[in-house]
Amino acid sequence: MDEGVTAGRNGALLVVGDVVTDVVARHRGPLAGGTDTTAVIRTLPGGAGANVACWAAHAGCADVRLMGRVGADAAAWHERELVAAGVLPRLVVDPEAATGTVICLVDTGAAAERTFLTDSGAALRLCPADWSDALLDGVDRLHLSGYLLFAEPSRELAETALAAARARGVPVSLDPASAGFLAELGADRFLAFARQLDLLLPSRDEACLLTGLPDPADAAAELSRLVPMVVAKAGADGALVARSGAIRARVPALPVVPRDTTGAGDAFTGAFLAALVAGAAPEEAAERGCRAGAEAVERVGGRPPHPQSGGQVVSRQAS
């Protein structure tokens, strides 16, 4: 299936991925070892998968669904936040593990660089037993968070969901999500999974890590020999669209002054997928992704502002 020519049908986007609680600490300059560092600290909803779903809804996708796993400690709060963002949550409530938590240390200097401390908790305990092929009913595109590949149960779930989508002819995309975890998993293992995809959305660092090539354009082009379309996100340098071993488009970023780069890649992915669902060409979708990324870095946290809209919550207790 060629992701570059498959037209959107304005159906649903199903995202399968992580839902976590972000504790964002914004500080200036280096952390002071062994003593206090002044910071502004906020607790916010997050998770790469959940962020992508929320940005897709923010970008105009009318039917965005999210499958994830959370602990009972924060399930109701996450459901409310997702519904308010225009997303239909299909959450499994874990009876044993707490909701995943990420501490985001954000240096409020010019680059707004961030460092993550991650406790995945219930997020990566998704397993094949949580899946139902009925989740694909009415779905035009399936998007998988790369975090799913970093634990055995959720990796099996990702393989199950991918097989079900391919059986129905539903295009599947994936965002590698974390260069650090990707290095631990290994490029060969990741690429064995990726060759079944229609669309890969790595960051610049992830593309280079996966190929061993130092230049992001060369890396994106090389990956597009394996996956029909590769869209490499390059932050302030915009995005690269690659197909069939060549760069087809270079999309510039919008000039902004960043406050917090958390979730910028998720914003790009969500807006890009929403545009594809609506039938946009990949180059236009990448432009919309860059606009969403610019909006994201001007905000604190990984989510867009939400319209406080109503909606139905679908959740269930895991056995």
Secondary structure, 3 states (H helix, E strand, C coil): CCCCCCCCCCCEEEEECCCEEEEEEEECCCCCCCCCCCCEEEEEEECHHHHHHHHHHHCCCCCEEEEEEEECCCHHHHHHHHHHCCEEEEEEEECCCCCEEEEEEEECCCCCCEEEEEECHHHHHCCHHHCCHHHHCCEEEEEEEHHHHHCHHHHHHHHHHHHHHHHHCCCEEEECCCHHHHHHHCHHHHHHHHCCCCEECCEHHHHHHHHCCCCHHHHHHHHCCCCCEEEEECHHHCEEEEECCEEEEEECCCCCCCCCCCCHHHHHHHHHHHHHHCCCCHHHHHHHHHHHHHHHHCCCCCCCCCCCCCCCCEEEECC
